[in-house]
Amino acid sequence: MKARATRRFSIDGEEYAARSFPLLDEASPLPEGLTEAEQAVVRLVVLGRSNEDIAGERGTSVRTIANQLQSIYRKLKIASRLELVKLVTEKRRDR
């Protein structure tokens, strides 16, 4: 089995590895107004999963995941995966 590279990103000038975020449990706060399917996608995005990984785990197509992400971005008035991770992790910290 091929080892996957850890996805890295920067939030407010700080470098993070996607796997360094604590797991979100079912009680973790998520933005309001999302469907259950969108909430599931958000949780997987925060864990650093790619659209392909999410589609495989959810048993759906990559296109469906991309459409759900666009819907999430629109509802939350954000433009990227990075903004989504930042929003969710800030909500978790405020808990």
C-alpha positions, -999 to +999 in steps of 0.1 A: +000+000+000+013+034-010+018+059+018+000+092+014+017+125+018+003+146+046-015+176+032-001+209+045-017+243+046-013+277+063-039+296+084-030+331+094+006+325+087+008+293+108+017+260+090-005+230+097-006+193+087-041+182+080-037+152+103-026+175+132-062+186+138-080+168+166-108+146+154-142+161+153-167+142+173-204+142+167-208+169+194-183+192+178-200+224+167-204+229+129-218+259+111-256+261+111-278+257+081-260+227+065-277+194+056-266+162+073-248+152+041-230+186+040-220+182+077-205+148+070-185+163+041-173+192+064-160+167+090-141+148+063-126+180+048-114+191+082-097+157+086-078+165+054-096+141+031-095+148-007-127+149-027-119+115-041-114+101-005-147+117+006-166+103-024-152+068-016-162+070+021-196+084+013-203+060-016-210+088-041-193+105-070-165+131-069-188+155-087-214+152-060-188+160-034-177+190-054-213+202-057-218+198-020-187+218-012-199+246-035-232+246-017-214+247+017-192+276+005-222+295-007-242+290+025-213+300+047-202+328+024-167+315+020-146+307-011-123+278-002-115+246+016-090+265+037-116+290+049-139+261+058-112+244+079-104+277+096-141+284+103-147+250+118-116+248+139-122+283+153-157+272+163-142+241+180-117+263+199-145+286+211-164+257+226 
